[in-house]
Amino acid sequence: MEHQNLLTSDGQQLEADLLVAELRSGESANGALVICHPHPLYGGNRFSVVVDTVFRAAPALGYHSLRFDFRSAHDHGRGEILDVLAAIDAIADRHPGLPVHLIGYSFGAIVALATDDPRVVSIIAIAPPLGMGAEPTLTPVLPVLILSPAHDQFCTPAQAGVATALWPNCEIHPVPMADHSVSGQTASLMPTIGEWLSRERPTSPPPPHR
């Protein structure tokens, strides 16, 4: 694991960790994952269990993974988008030309869904609190996978279906026997994520960032 310090476009310094893909000789990485943590005002950080599970499992699937802490002064999802862009910059500079997939949990899912960057080719939202006034300001046009806990206190799979009915390319997968914390079911996330990423993997690299 490699520790990194990120710098946002508005001068915020962020802590981050990077794991590189586990590859055999001659293999290339499948892409890069940027992972966004849950609400910092409720104890969320880059070490949250769901974030840590995805972060550590990604290299075995051939993906570089980067997790980071949002800015210390909470900005209600606005400045946090700049934090995501700084994380994308960091992993794209380190591994240029690879498609980037955003993964967010809870508040981090909403921020990921609101981030617009040409290097991002898909978004995975784990337990996004849709239907609570937290929807992204733009309708995501990229492929989106929503992992919706069956017993989520904030947004059930049915509610997620209503909130995303007009999204052009969205799949909703219920997470059985799980509430918003996904406690006890975190190990079930990566098989679904890995299978979906294998189907959504682009055949050409993303366009250069301007």
PyMOL commands that set and color helices and strands:
alter all, ss='L'
color gray80, all
select helices_A, chain A and resi 40-42+49-61+79-94+107-114+157-163+186-200
alter helices_A, ss='H'
color red, helices_A
select strands_A, chain A and resi 2-7+13-19+31-36+63-68+100-105+120-126+144-149+170-175
alter strands_A, ss='S'
color yellow, strands_A
deselect
rebuild
show_as cartoon
